[in-house]
Structure formats: C-alpha cells, structure tokens
Amino acid sequence: MDESVNSFLTDEIPLIADSVATHVRPCIIGQSVRCSDDEIAIGSSKFCGAPDVPDTFEWPMTDDGPCWFLGQINLAECGQFDTGVHIPKTGLVSFFYHDAGGPAGPQSRMLYFPREKLHRTEVVTDTRWGEDFHSRHLFPRSLVLIQGYCLPDVNELGLSPEQAIQYDDLDDFITAFNDSFADGTHQFFGLPRYVWQSVP
C-alpha cells in the first residue's frame, strides 16, 4: 500500500488507523480525455469510439439491435498496478452494453481478445435513440490509468463500538479518503462507490 495512504490514515484517525487499514482495497482509476480515434493506438485502453478487434469478430447484437461499444482495457497496462485480484497479463478486454432502461441489460457482453492482430472496426450504430446518438455520447476518449485505493462504507469496517465512538464523523472521513485516493470518473476493481438499487 502506498505510504501516502498510511500517512492519511495515521494523520486523520490515529486511534483506529491500523484497523481501518486492513479494509483499504486497491483499485485502478481511469482518467479520460476526449480525442479522435486516430490519436489512440490500436490495442490501447480507451472509452467508446470504435473498438479494436480480431478478424473473427462479429458485432454483438441483441433483440433490440446492436450493443453499444463502451470501451476496452489493455491488460498489459494494468500490470504495473496493484489490483487486489488476479488478471491476465496480456490481452484486451472489451465492453459492449445492452441498454435496458437503466441497469445493464442481460445481453451486455465482456469480450477478451488476445493482443496480437487487432484492427479497428466500424461501429454498428443503434439508431433507436437518434442518428446522432453515438456522436453525442459515445465519442472516443483516451484512457490514462493510475493507482488508486478505496474504503467501504463505515458499517463494513468491522469496528467495535468502542473504536467507532472515538470518531463521530467516520462517514465524512471515508468520503474524504475516497475523494483523495479514488477520485476519478472511472474506477476498475476495488469497491463500488455507488450501488444500483432497484425500486420494488
């Protein structure tokens, strides 16, 4: 774990820093920058635009039409980071989203491609949302990855009542921690900051 994380814990919550430190989870933060597809090397991590695929690729289709290409992650770029999980050292993971009016639809796909012999293919557009939907929402963005760390909700820290009572603002502390070490539009691995809850 990064020394700056330990320093943050000991400076802010010295009496329970060791206990809370056991719940810190590593993650990768992605920072995206809008650009043209031509500025992104084939096989690099990116959001939207056109995907990089092998010759055998067939665009994922659903009962509603084509899936939306959301992005791709070059796993070799993740190798320099602590993720807390075992992932392949090479290859490309690509995400295709099936819209279901909120949460991901059951026909969404996550595909793995070996790194070799990829080419950029044209997007099969979903015209249900208008002819310009993709240009307005799914435009290409380069993706820069950095190491991050996150903490769960205070109820999941496993603190005893005696420990918790020493700090009456632990919710604010966790928010400040995640804002400091997991501050980015995109996060991979670690713990979710927001959980989709369906209304019965």
C-alpha atoms as an extended CHARMM CRD file, in Angstrom:
* protein
*
       200  EXT
         1         1  MET       CA              0.0000000000        0.0000000000        0.0000000000  PROA      1               0.0000000000
         2         2  ASP       CA              1.2300000000        3.4870000000       -0.8520000000  PROA      2               0.0000000000
         3         3  GLU       CA              2.8870000000        5.3650000000        2.0090000000  PROA      3               0.0000000000
         4         4  SER       CA              0.6400000000        8.3440000000        1.3820000000  PROA      4               0.0000000000
         5         5  VAL       CA             -2.3450000000        6.1470000000        2.2650000000  PROA      5               0.0000000000
         6         6  ASN       CA             -0.7790000000        5.1340000000        5.5850000000  PROA      6               0.0000000000
         7         7  SER       CA              0.0450000000        8.7630000000        6.3270000000  PROA      7               0.0000000000
         8         8  PHE       CA             -3.5310000000        9.8330000000        5.5850000000  PROA      8               0.0000000000
         9         9  LEU       CA             -4.8970000000        7.2150000000        7.9800000000  PROA      9               0.0000000000
        10        10  THR       CA             -2.4890000000        7.9510000000       10.8250000000  PROA      10              0.0000000000
        11        11  ASP       CA             -2.9510000000       11.7150000000       10.4750000000  PROA      11              0.0000000000
        12        12  GLU       CA             -6.7550000000       11.6280000000       10.3620000000  PROA      12              0.0000000000
        13        13  ILE       CA             -7.7490000000        8.6660000000       12.5380000000  PROA      13              0.0000000000
        14        14  PRO       CA             -4.6510000000        7.6910000000       14.5560000000  PROA      14              0.0000000000
        15        15  LEU       CA             -6.5220000000        5.6380000000       17.1670000000  PROA      15              0.0000000000
        16        16  ILE       CA             -8.0620000000        3.2380000000       14.6570000000  PROA      16              0.0000000000
        17        17  ALA       CA             -5.7050000000        3.6280000000       11.6830000000  PROA      17              0.0000000000
        18        18  ASP       CA             -4.3920000000        0.0570000000       11.8660000000  PROA      18              0.0000000000
        19        19  SER       CA             -7.8940000000       -1.4350000000       11.9930000000  PROA      19              0.0000000000
        20        20  VAL       CA             -9.1680000000        0.6590000000        9.0890000000  PROA      20              0.0000000000
        21        21  ALA       CA             -6.0260000000       -0.0190000000        7.0150000000  PROA      21              0.0000000000
        22        22  THR       CA             -6.9840000000       -3.7020000000        6.7490000000  PROA      22              0.0000000000
        23        23  HSD       CA            -10.0880000000       -2.6620000000        4.7850000000  PROA      23              0.0000000000
        24        24  VAL       CA             -8.3210000000       -0.4720000000        2.2090000000  PROA      24              0.0000000000
        25        25  ARG       CA             -8.6760000000       -2.0170000000       -1.2480000000  PROA      25              0.0000000000
        26        26  PRO       CA             -6.5020000000       -1.2280000000       -4.2570000000  PROA      26              0.0000000000
        27        27  CYS       CA             -8.1150000000       -0.1560000000       -7.4980000000  PROA      27              0.0000000000
        28        28  ILE       CA             -7.2150000000        1.4880000000      -10.7790000000  PROA      28              0.0000000000
        29        29  ILE       CA             -8.5080000000        4.9500000000      -11.5930000000  PROA      29              0.0000000000
        30        30  GLY       CA             -9.0570000000        5.8810000000      -15.2150000000  PROA      30              0.0000000000
        31        31  GLN       CA             -8.8220000000        9.4590000000      -16.4100000000  PROA      31              0.0000000000
        32        32  SER       CA            -10.2560000000       10.0120000000      -19.8770000000  PROA      32              0.0000000000
        33        33  VAL       CA             -9.5350000000       12.7490000000      -22.4030000000  PROA      33              0.0000000000
        34        34  ARG       CA            -11.6700000000       13.4100000000      -25.4620000000  PROA      34              0.0000000000
        35        35  CYS       CA             -9.7360000000       12.9920000000      -28.7030000000  PROA      35              0.0000000000
        36        36  SER       CA            -10.0440000000       11.4260000000      -32.1370000000  PROA      36              0.0000000000
        37        37  ASP       CA             -9.7460000000        7.6890000000      -32.7000000000  PROA      37              0.0000000000
        38        38  ASP       CA             -6.6710000000        8.3550000000      -34.8510000000  PROA      38              0.0000000000
        39        39  GLU       CA             -4.8510000000        9.6500000000      -31.7530000000  PROA      39              0.0000000000
        40        40  ILE       CA             -5.3380000000        6.3540000000      -29.8810000000  PROA      40              0.0000000000
        41        41  ALA       CA             -3.0020000000        3.4890000000      -30.7460000000  PROA      41              0.0000000000
        42        42  ILE       CA             -4.6710000000        0.2260000000      -31.7150000000  PROA      42              0.0000000000
        43        43  GLY       CA             -4.9570000000       -2.0050000000      -28.6770000000  PROA      43              0.0000000000
        44        44  SER       CA             -4.6800000000        0.8220000000      -26.1530000000  PROA      44              0.0000000000
        45        45  SER       CA             -7.1170000000        1.4050000000      -23.3060000000  PROA      45              0.0000000000
        46        46  LYS       CA             -9.8990000000        3.7420000000      -24.3750000000  PROA      46              0.0000000000
        47        47  PHE       CA            -13.5400000000        4.6310000000      -23.9770000000  PROA      47              0.0000000000
        48        48  CYS       CA            -16.0540000000        4.4970000000      -26.8070000000  PROA      48              0.0000000000
        49        49  GLY       CA            -15.2110000000        5.4160000000      -30.3600000000  PROA      49              0.0000000000
        50        50  ALA       CA            -14.5320000000        2.3300000000      -32.4900000000  PROA      50              0.0000000000
        51        51  PRO       CA            -13.2880000000       -0.9480000000      -30.9690000000  PROA      51              0.0000000000
        52        52  ASP       CA            -10.1080000000       -2.8450000000      -31.7910000000  PROA      52              0.0000000000
        53        53  VAL       CA            -10.9590000000       -6.4340000000      -32.6620000000  PROA      53              0.0000000000
        54        54  PRO       CA             -9.5850000000       -9.5910000000      -34.3300000000  PROA      54              0.0000000000
        55        55  ASP       CA            -10.5910000000      -10.6730000000      -37.8380000000  PROA      55              0.0000000000
        56        56  THR       CA            -13.0730000000      -13.2080000000      -36.4610000000  PROA      56              0.0000000000
        57        57  PHE       CA            -15.0580000000      -10.5760000000      -34.5330000000  PROA      57              0.0000000000
        58        58  GLU       CA            -18.8110000000      -10.2560000000      -35.0370000000  PROA      58              0.0000000000
        59        59  TRP       CA            -20.5760000000       -7.2290000000      -33.5690000000  PROA      59              0.0000000000
        60        60  PRO       CA            -22.7060000000       -8.2480000000      -30.5340000000  PROA      60              0.0000000000
        61        61  MET       CA            -26.3780000000       -7.9820000000      -31.4020000000  PROA      61              0.0000000000
        62        62  THR       CA            -29.4660000000       -8.2070000000      -29.1970000000  PROA      62              0.0000000000
        63        63  ASP       CA            -33.2030000000       -8.4780000000      -29.7030000000  PROA      63              0.0000000000
        64        64  ASP       CA            -33.2560000000       -4.6480000000      -29.5900000000  PROA      64              0.0000000000
        65        65  GLY       CA            -30.4010000000       -4.0840000000      -32.0220000000  PROA      65              0.0000000000
        66        66  PRO       CA            -26.6280000000       -3.6970000000      -31.6910000000  PROA      66              0.0000000000
        67        67  CYS       CA            -24.8580000000       -3.3680000000      -28.3480000000  PROA      67              0.0000000000
        68        68  TRP       CA            -23.0250000000       -0.1240000000      -27.6460000000  PROA      68              0.0000000000
        69        69  PHE       CA            -19.2320000000       -0.2660000000      -27.5050000000  PROA      69              0.0000000000
        70        70  LEU       CA            -18.2820000000        1.3160000000      -24.1560000000  PROA      70              0.0000000000
        71        71  GLY       CA            -14.5440000000        0.7830000000      -24.0850000000  PROA      71              0.0000000000
        72        72  GLN       CA            -11.5640000000       -1.5060000000      -23.9260000000  PROA      72              0.0000000000
        73        73  ILE       CA             -8.8140000000       -2.1380000000      -21.3700000000  PROA      73              0.0000000000
        74        74  ASN       CA             -5.3280000000       -3.2630000000      -22.3360000000  PROA      74              0.0000000000
        75        75  LEU       CA             -4.4560000000       -5.6960000000      -19.5400000000  PROA      75              0.0000000000
        76        76  ALA       CA             -0.7270000000       -5.1560000000      -20.0280000000  PROA      76              0.0000000000
        77        77  GLU       CA             -1.2830000000       -1.5330000000      -18.9930000000  PROA      77              0.0000000000
        78        78  CYS       CA             -2.8110000000       -2.7950000000      -15.7220000000  PROA      78              0.0000000000
        79        79  GLY       CA              0.2330000000       -4.9140000000      -14.8710000000  PROA      79              0.0000000000
        80        80  GLN       CA              2.0780000000       -2.0680000000      -13.1690000000  PROA      80              0.0000000000
        81        81  PHE       CA             -0.7400000000       -1.5500000000      -10.6600000000  PROA      81              0.0000000000
        82        82  ASP       CA             -1.9500000000       -3.3520000000       -7.5700000000  PROA      82              0.0000000000
        83        83  THR       CA             -5.4940000000       -4.5120000000       -8.2760000000  PROA      83              0.0000000000
        84        84  GLY       CA             -6.0460000000       -6.9770000000       -5.4460000000  PROA      84              0.0000000000
        85        85  VAL       CA             -7.1780000000       -9.6100000000       -7.9600000000  PROA      85              0.0000000000
        86        86  HSD       CA             -5.5260000000      -11.9380000000      -10.4420000000  PROA      86              0.0000000000
        87        87  ILE       CA             -5.9400000000      -10.8340000000      -14.0520000000  PROA      87              0.0000000000
        88        88  PRO       CA             -4.2400000000      -11.9820000000      -17.2700000000  PROA      88              0.0000000000
        89        89  LYS       CA             -1.0200000000      -10.1430000000      -18.0750000000  PROA      89              0.0000000000
        90        90  THR       CA             -1.8460000000       -9.5030000000      -21.7170000000  PROA      90              0.0000000000
        91        91  GLY       CA             -4.8300000000       -9.1450000000      -23.9770000000  PROA      91              0.0000000000
        92        92  LEU       CA             -7.6730000000       -6.7310000000      -24.4600000000  PROA      92              0.0000000000
        93        93  VAL       CA            -10.9710000000       -6.7610000000      -22.5620000000  PROA      93              0.0000000000
        94        94  SER       CA            -13.7930000000       -5.0030000000      -24.4090000000  PROA      94              0.0000000000
        95        95  PHE       CA            -17.1870000000       -3.9810000000      -23.0510000000  PROA      95              0.0000000000
        96        96  PHE       CA            -20.3830000000       -3.9320000000      -25.0910000000  PROA      96              0.0000000000
        97        97  TYR       CA            -23.5030000000       -2.6160000000      -23.3750000000  PROA      97              0.0000000000
        98        98  HSD       CA            -27.0840000000       -3.6700000000      -23.9280000000  PROA      98              0.0000000000
        99        99  ASP       CA            -29.4340000000       -0.8700000000      -22.8880000000  PROA      99              0.0000000000
       100       100  ALA       CA            -32.2140000000       -1.9780000000      -20.5770000000  PROA      100             0.0000000000
       101       101  GLY       CA            -33.5590000000        1.3950000000      -19.4810000000  PROA      101             0.0000000000
       102       102  GLY       CA            -31.2240000000        1.7030000000      -16.5050000000  PROA      102             0.0000000000
       103       103  PRO       CA            -29.0570000000       -1.2270000000      -15.3720000000  PROA      103             0.0000000000
       104       104  ALA       CA            -27.0710000000       -3.2310000000      -17.8750000000  PROA      104             0.0000000000
       105       105  GLY       CA            -29.2950000000       -5.4750000000      -19.9300000000  PROA      105             0.0000000000
       106       106  PRO       CA            -28.8860000000       -9.2450000000      -19.8860000000  PROA      106             0.0000000000
       107       107  GLN       CA            -27.3190000000       -9.2500000000      -23.3390000000  PROA      107             0.0000000000
       108       108  SER       CA            -24.3910000000       -6.9940000000      -22.4340000000  PROA      108             0.0000000000
       109       109  ARG       CA            -21.0330000000       -8.5890000000      -23.2730000000  PROA      109             0.0000000000
       110       110  MET       CA            -17.4900000000       -8.5070000000      -21.9590000000  PROA      110             0.0000000000
       111       111  LEU       CA            -15.1180000000       -9.9920000000      -24.5260000000  PROA      111             0.0000000000
       112       112  TYR       CA            -11.4510000000      -10.9640000000      -24.2550000000  PROA      112             0.0000000000
       113       113  PHE       CA             -9.1610000000      -10.7120000000      -27.2750000000  PROA      113             0.0000000000
       114       114  PRO       CA             -5.5050000000      -11.7320000000      -27.4840000000  PROA      114             0.0000000000
       115       115  ARG       CA             -3.3470000000       -8.6560000000      -28.0760000000  PROA      115             0.0000000000
       116       116  GLU       CA             -1.9850000000       -9.7540000000      -31.4520000000  PROA      116             0.0000000000
       117       117  LYS       CA             -3.5160000000       -8.9540000000      -34.8520000000  PROA      117             0.0000000000
       118       118  LEU       CA             -6.1450000000       -6.4380000000      -33.8530000000  PROA      118             0.0000000000
       119       119  HSD       CA             -7.6480000000       -3.8620000000      -36.1730000000  PROA      119             0.0000000000
       120       120  ARG       CA            -10.0950000000       -1.0110000000      -35.6330000000  PROA      120             0.0000000000
       121       121  THR       CA            -13.5640000000       -1.7600000000      -36.9460000000  PROA      121             0.0000000000
       122       122  GLU       CA            -16.5210000000        0.4680000000      -37.7550000000  PROA      122             0.0000000000
       123       123  VAL       CA            -19.2330000000        0.9300000000      -35.1460000000  PROA      123             0.0000000000
       124       124  VAL       CA            -22.6130000000       -0.6850000000      -35.7520000000  PROA      124             0.0000000000
       125       125  THR       CA            -24.8650000000        2.1080000000      -34.5210000000  PROA      125             0.0000000000
       126       126  ASP       CA            -28.0470000000        1.8110000000      -32.5010000000  PROA      126             0.0000000000
       127       127  THR       CA            -30.4290000000        4.2370000000      -34.2030000000  PROA      127             0.0000000000
       128       128  ARG       CA            -33.2770000000        3.8260000000      -31.6900000000  PROA      128             0.0000000000
       129       129  TRP       CA            -32.0160000000        6.9490000000      -29.8830000000  PROA      129             0.0000000000
       130       130  GLY       CA            -31.4670000000        9.0820000000      -32.9850000000  PROA      130             0.0000000000
       131       131  GLU       CA            -28.9550000000        9.1610000000      -35.8020000000  PROA      131             0.0000000000
       132       132  ASP       CA            -26.5220000000       11.3000000000      -33.7920000000  PROA      132             0.0000000000
       133       133  PHE       CA            -26.6560000000        9.3070000000      -30.5290000000  PROA      133             0.0000000000
       134       134  HSD       CA            -23.1710000000        7.8520000000      -30.8920000000  PROA      134             0.0000000000
       135       135  SER       CA            -21.5170000000       11.1230000000      -31.8730000000  PROA      135             0.0000000000
       136       136  ARG       CA            -23.1190000000       12.8860000000      -28.9000000000  PROA      136             0.0000000000
       137       137  HSD       CA            -22.4530000000       10.2340000000      -26.2440000000  PROA      137             0.0000000000
       138       138  LEU       CA            -20.0670000000        7.5240000000      -27.4160000000  PROA      138             0.0000000000
       139       139  PHE       CA            -17.2800000000        9.6790000000      -28.8400000000  PROA      139             0.0000000000
       140       140  PRO       CA            -13.6850000000        8.4020000000      -28.3980000000  PROA      140             0.0000000000
       141       141  ARG       CA            -11.6470000000        9.1710000000      -25.2860000000  PROA      141             0.0000000000
       142       142  SER       CA             -8.1190000000        8.0930000000      -24.4730000000  PROA      142             0.0000000000
       143       143  LEU       CA             -7.7350000000        6.4930000000      -21.0610000000  PROA      143             0.0000000000
       144       144  VAL       CA             -4.8360000000        7.0430000000      -18.6560000000  PROA      144             0.0000000000
       145       145  LEU       CA             -4.6350000000        4.6040000000      -15.7300000000  PROA      145             0.0000000000
       146       146  ILE       CA             -3.2910000000        5.4350000000      -12.2500000000  PROA      146             0.0000000000
       147       147  GLN       CA             -3.0900000000        3.5540000000       -8.9460000000  PROA      147             0.0000000000
       148       148  GLY       CA             -5.9640000000        4.1440000000       -6.5510000000  PROA      148             0.0000000000
       149       149  TYR       CA             -7.2480000000        2.9580000000       -3.1830000000  PROA      149             0.0000000000
       150       150  CYS       CA            -10.7250000000        2.9030000000       -1.6880000000  PROA      150             0.0000000000
       151       151  LEU       CA            -12.5790000000        2.1930000000        1.5480000000  PROA      151             0.0000000000
       152       152  PRO       CA            -16.0140000000        0.6110000000        2.0710000000  PROA      152             0.0000000000
       153       153  ASP       CA            -18.9680000000        2.0590000000        3.9310000000  PROA      153             0.0000000000
       154       154  VAL       CA            -18.3780000000        2.6520000000        7.6450000000  PROA      154             0.0000000000
       155       155  ASN       CA            -20.6840000000       -0.2560000000        8.5320000000  PROA      155             0.0000000000
       156       156  GLU       CA            -18.2880000000       -2.6310000000        6.7690000000  PROA      156             0.0000000000
       157       157  LEU       CA            -15.1450000000       -1.5870000000        8.6550000000  PROA      157             0.0000000000
       158       158  GLY       CA            -15.7810000000       -4.0860000000       11.4440000000  PROA      158             0.0000000000
       159       159  LEU       CA            -15.0470000000       -1.5690000000       14.1850000000  PROA      159             0.0000000000
       160       160  SER       CA            -16.0860000000       -2.2790000000       17.7440000000  PROA      160             0.0000000000
       161       161  PRO       CA            -18.4630000000        0.2210000000       19.3930000000  PROA      161             0.0000000000
       162       162  GLU       CA            -15.5290000000        1.3910000000       21.4970000000  PROA      162             0.0000000000
       163       163  GLN       CA            -13.4560000000        2.0960000000       18.3750000000  PROA      163             0.0000000000
       164       164  ALA       CA            -16.2540000000        3.7510000000       16.4190000000  PROA      164             0.0000000000
       165       165  ILE       CA            -17.2460000000        6.0780000000       19.2260000000  PROA      165             0.0000000000
       166       166  GLN       CA            -13.8170000000        7.7070000000       19.1640000000  PROA      166             0.0000000000
       167       167  TYR       CA            -14.7330000000        9.3740000000       15.8680000000  PROA      167             0.0000000000
       168       168  ASP       CA            -18.2230000000       10.7060000000       15.2050000000  PROA      168             0.0000000000
       169       169  ASP       CA            -17.5150000000       11.7120000000       11.5960000000  PROA      169             0.0000000000
       170       170  LEU       CA            -16.2570000000        8.4580000000       10.0600000000  PROA      170             0.0000000000
       171       171  ASP       CA            -18.6560000000        8.8140000000        7.1150000000  PROA      171             0.0000000000
       172       172  ASP       CA            -17.0160000000       12.1520000000        6.2850000000  PROA      172             0.0000000000
       173       173  PHE       CA            -13.5770000000       10.5980000000        6.7030000000  PROA      173             0.0000000000
       174       174  ILE       CA            -14.3750000000        7.7640000000        4.2700000000  PROA      174             0.0000000000
       175       175  THR       CA            -15.7140000000       10.2680000000        1.7480000000  PROA      175             0.0000000000
       176       176  ALA       CA            -12.5320000000       12.3350000000        2.1030000000  PROA      176             0.0000000000
       177       177  PHE       CA            -10.3600000000        9.2040000000        1.7490000000  PROA      177             0.0000000000
       178       178  ASN       CA            -12.1160000000        8.0490000000       -1.4130000000  PROA      178             0.0000000000
       179       179  ASP       CA            -12.0320000000       11.5790000000       -2.8280000000  PROA      179             0.0000000000
       180       180  SER       CA             -8.2660000000       11.6470000000       -2.2280000000  PROA      180             0.0000000000
       181       181  PHE       CA             -7.2970000000        8.1750000000       -3.4770000000  PROA      181             0.0000000000
       182       182  ALA       CA            -10.1280000000        7.0690000000       -5.7830000000  PROA      182             0.0000000000
       183       183  ASP       CA            -11.0640000000       10.3730000000       -7.3660000000  PROA      183             0.0000000000
       184       184  GLY       CA            -11.8160000000        9.7750000000      -11.0000000000  PROA      184             0.0000000000
       185       185  THR       CA            -14.6870000000        9.3740000000      -13.3760000000  PROA      185             0.0000000000
       186       186  HSD       CA            -13.8110000000        5.7310000000      -13.9510000000  PROA      186             0.0000000000
       187       187  GLN       CA            -12.7310000000        3.0550000000      -11.4800000000  PROA      187             0.0000000000
       188       188  PHE       CA            -11.7160000000       -0.5510000000      -12.0570000000  PROA      188             0.0000000000
       189       189  PHE       CA            -11.5190000000       -3.1530000000       -9.2790000000  PROA      189             0.0000000000
       190       190  GLY       CA            -11.6390000000       -2.1220000000       -5.6270000000  PROA      190             0.0000000000
       191       191  LEU       CA            -15.0410000000       -1.3300000000       -4.1230000000  PROA      191             0.0000000000
       192       192  PRO       CA            -18.0720000000        0.3300000000       -5.7190000000  PROA      192             0.0000000000
       193       193  ARG       CA            -18.8130000000        3.8480000000       -4.5390000000  PROA      193             0.0000000000
       194       194  TYR       CA            -22.3800000000        3.7210000000       -5.8030000000  PROA      194             0.0000000000
       195       195  VAL       CA            -24.6520000000        0.7090000000       -5.8850000000  PROA      195             0.0000000000
       196       196  TRP       CA            -27.6800000000        0.4720000000       -8.1800000000  PROA      196             0.0000000000
       197       197  GLN       CA            -30.7380000000       -0.4330000000       -6.1600000000  PROA      197             0.0000000000
       198       198  SER       CA            -33.9530000000       -1.2760000000       -7.9560000000  PROA      198             0.0000000000
       199       199  VAL       CA            -37.1830000000        0.0400000000       -6.5080000000  PROA      199             0.0000000000
       200       200  PRO       CA            -39.7410000000       -2.7300000000       -5.8150000000  PROA      200             0.0000000000
